[in-house]
Amino acid sequence: MSYREGRFWQPDVTVATVVVRDGKLLMVEERAQGRLVFNQPAGHLEPDESLLEAARRETLEETGWEVELTAFIGAYQWKATNPDGSGGRHYLRFAFAATPVRHLPDRPLDDGIVQAHWLTPEELQQRAERHRSPLVWQVVQDYLGGRRSPLSLLQHVP
């Protein structure tokens, strides 16, 4: 039998990229639930899209940067809670390391995106109260700690 009285449960599958240039991280300042928050370039996996395609697309849509993915950092499972403390959505985030290739400054950014910023890890940590979720710093911490796996670990079978 499936999850709770016949309902099928499924987490939100998301991707995120840690893009580094000259020791700084490419971060997105965005509006979420009435707040201005910081996040990696990140978003949902779309139908018929590979995780790698999603990571490149989301980075471009949210920052105007084309990137080359260089490594798989990890998969992260997290349950968000609603503002009232009740239940919430479950997320499965796939995080990637990337290098910037080309900036398209005239490209419009996704709705809700205020601005892309290049921040040092220290500057990002100083804004911890404005991180969109605990995954923001966890992914950066893992990246800074050297966690890297080959992209070939992830297979897309069309």
N, C-alpha and C positions, 0 to 999 in steps of 0.2 A: 504494500500500500504506500502511496506517496504522502507527501508532507501535509499535515493537518487537514483532515476531512476531505481528502481527495484533491486538494489544491496542489499544484506543482510549484515548487519554490525554485527560484533562480536568482543568483546575485547579479548586480550590475557589473559588467566587465568593462574595465577602463584600462587605458594606457597612460604612461607618463614618461617624459624624457628629462634626463639631467644633461643639459647642454653646457659645456664649459669652454670658456675662452679667456686666456690670460688670467687664470685663477678665479674667474668670476662665473657665477651661475646665471643662466637665463631663466628668469622668473616672470610669472604673469601676475599682475594685480587685477583682480576681477571682483565683480559684485556677485555675492552669493548670500541668499537669505537675509537681504537688507544690510549686509556688512561689506566693507572693502577688505578682501583677503588676498593672501599670497599663495601661489601654488606653482608647481612645475607646469609647463605646457602639458595639458592632460585632457582626456575626454573619453567618450564611450566608443567601443568597438561597434562598427556598423555591419549590417548583414553583408555577407560575401567578401569581407575585407580580412586580410591577414593582420595579425597583431603588429607586424613591422610596418605595413602600409598605414595602419591606424596611427601609429606613433609619429610617423613622418607627416601625415596629413594634419593631425591635431597641432603639432608644433608649428607648421606653416600657418594654419588658420588662426592660431592664437597669438603668434609673435611676428609673422612675416618673415621668418627664417626658414630656409631650406636646410636640412641637416642630413648628415650621414650617420646612421646608427652604427655604433662600434662594439657594443656588448650588451648582454642581458644582465641587469643588476639583480632582479628577483621578482617573485610573485608575492603579493601582500594581501591578506584577508583582513577586513575591518568592518565592524558594524557601527554605523552612525546612529546616534540617538536623536530623536526629535527635540526641538527647543523645550517642549514641556517635560522632557525626560522619559517619554514613552518610547516604545519600539523604535524602529528606524530601518533604513535600508542597509543591505549588506553589499559590500564592494569587494571585488577581486581585481587588484591593480597589478598590471605587468609593467615593470619599470626598465627603462633602457638608458644606456649612456650614449651620447651623441656628440659630434663635433659640428660646429656651424660651417656651412658651405657658402651660402649666398643670402644676403638680406634684400628683401623686396619692400622698401620703406613706404611705397605708395599703396601697398595691398591693404584693403580694409580688414580690420581684425574682427573676430567673432563677436556677436552680441554679448554684452556683459563684461567684455575685456576692456579695462581702462587703459592699461599701458603695459608694455614689456619692459623689464628692468634687468640690468646686469648687476648682480649683488655678490659681494664676497660671502663666503660661508658665515663669517662673523656678523655681517650686516643682516643676513637672513635669520640667524639665530636671535639677534636682537629684536626681531619682529615676530617672535614665537607666538605671541598672543593673537597675531593676525594670520597665522597659518590656517589654511582651509580645513586641514585635518591633521592628525598626528602622523599620517603617512608622509607628509611633506618633508619633515625633518628626518624621519626614519630612513627614507630612500636616500637623502643626501648623506646622512651619516654612513650608510652602507657603502655608498659610492666612495666617499672620502676614506673609508676603511679598506678600500681595495677590492670590494666584492665585484667581480666581473665573471661572467660565463660567456661562452661563445653563442652567437646568435643562432647557430645551427641546432641548439637545444630545442628551439621552437620550430615545429613543422606545420606548414599549412597544406592541407590536402584538399584541393578544389573539388 
